[in-house]
């Protein structure tokens, strides 16, 4: 989803639109569950935590200025709730303890940035025409222009054209990515 659409969803959520809330819930629930399972090994307990976080987020609508701020808040909330559960249960394994001590808020933000960057790259890549996508993919995987030419039975100039067009398209599609990264940092 583009940055503009993300910000529109956040604006609708902030104004109390339930459809936007439902979309955000559906879009992020599984990822938050997976993230919570890094701390707790009980799926039902993690699901409860994620639902509690979303209830809390609904009460805080209006404070999120971007999708990045929303995601940061979600991940930090799930993390903190999981840590609270661990403390209350007093059942801390050595692996969970080392994870808790090592992971800082910075590493959470780094993971968010990587996740968003990867998502946006994949969305942009999916929009490439099939021939350009195929050439670009082979190039990324280390094949030279000549090797791609032989494999696809097209000229080197056609390969260069596909790559140049793909580069221009990706540059255009990902122009907001730098802004997103700066916003998160």
N, C-alpha and C positions, 0 to 999 in steps of 0.2 A: 504494500500500500504506500502511496506517495506521502511525502512529508505534509503536503497541503491537505490531503484527505485525513491524515492522522490528526492534524491540528483542528480540522473541522469536527471530527469525532470528539476530541477533547472539549471543544467549545460547546457542542451539544450536550455532552455529559455534564459539564460545569453548569449548564443552564437547567439541568434536571431531567433531561430527556431519557426515559427508561430504555428506549431502543438502543441508544448509544451505550448505556450501561450494560445492556445484555450483550451487545457486540463485543465490548471490551472483556466482559466475563468469558464469553465463549472463545474469544481469540487467545486469552492468556491463561485460562485455567490449567490446561495440561502442562504448559511450561512451568507454571508455578508449582504444580504438584511434583513434577520432576525435580525442581530445585529444592523443594521441601524434603524430598526423599534423600537428599544428600545428608540431612541432619537426623531425620527420624526414619525408621524402617517400617512404620505402620501407615499404610495407604489411607485408611479411614481417618486416622488422626491428622495426617497432612491435609486431607480433603476438608476436614473441619476447620483447620487453621486457614486454609485458602478462602473458604467461605466467610470466616470471621473477618479476614482482611478486606474482602470485597464489601462486607456490610460496613466496616469502618470507613472504607474509601467513599462509599455512597454518602456517608455523613460528612465527609470532607470535600464534597464536590464544590467547585468554585475556586479552589486553590491551585489547580494544576494549570501551568501556562504552556505546557507542551507534552507530547507523548513521552518524550524522554524523562521529564519530571515525573509523570504518572508511573512509568515503568520502574524508575529508581525507587519511588515510594513503595510500590508493590513488592519488589524484591527485598528491600530492607525490612518491610513489615513482616513478610513471611519468615525471613531469617530470624528476626527478633522474637517472633512468636514461637518458632521452633526452639530457640535457645531457652526461652522461658519454660517451655514444656520439659525440656531436658533437665533444667535446674529443679523444677518441681518434682519430677519423677526420681531424681537422684540415681538415675541409671545411665551413667555416662561411660561409654566404652572408650578405650584408648584411641581408637580411630576417630570417633566423633569429637573427642576432646582436642586432638591435634588439628582437626579440620576447623574447629571453632577458634582456636588460638591463631592459626595461620591466616585465616581469611579475614581480610580487612574490608572496609567499605570501598577502598580503592579497587581491590580486585573484583568486587561485585560490579562496580561501574565499568571496569575494563571488559568484563564478560558481557555486559549489556551493550557496550559499544561494538564488540566483535559480533554479537548476535544481530544487531541492527544492520551493521555493515554487510554481513553475509546475506541477510534477508534481502536487502536492497540490491545487492549485486546479482543475486539469483533472479529476482523479479525482473531486473533490467535485461539480464542474459536471456530469459525466457521470451522476451519481446523481439529479439533479433530474428531476422528472416532465417529459415532453416539452412540455407547454403552458407550464410555468413556465420551462423552459430557453429556449424560443422567445421568450417575452416578455423575459426577462432579456438574452438575446443582442441583441435589437433595441434594448433600452435602452442596453446597453453601447456599441452602435454609433451612439449619438447621437440615436435617434428619441425624440420626446416621447411622453407618454401618449396624446395625441390622434392622433398619426401611427400609433402601434402599434394603437390602437383601430380606425382606418380600415383599416389593412393586414390585420389579423386578423379584423375584423368582430366584435369583442367590446367590452364596455363598459369605460370608464376605471376604474370600480370593480373590475372583474375583473382588470384589469392591475395595479392597486395591490395587490390580494390576492395575485396570483401573485408579484409582486416582494417583498412582505413575507414571504411563506412561503419564498421562495427565499433571502432574506437571513437569515432565522432558521435555515434548514437549513444554509446555508454557514457561518454563524457557529458552529453546533454542530459541523459536520464539521471545521472548521479551528481548533478551540480549541487543539490541540496545536502548531499551526504556530509560534506565538510562542515556545513553549518550545524548539522545534527551532532557531529562529534564535538564541536566546540561548545554546543549547548549542554552536552552531558558533562564535559570536563569542567 
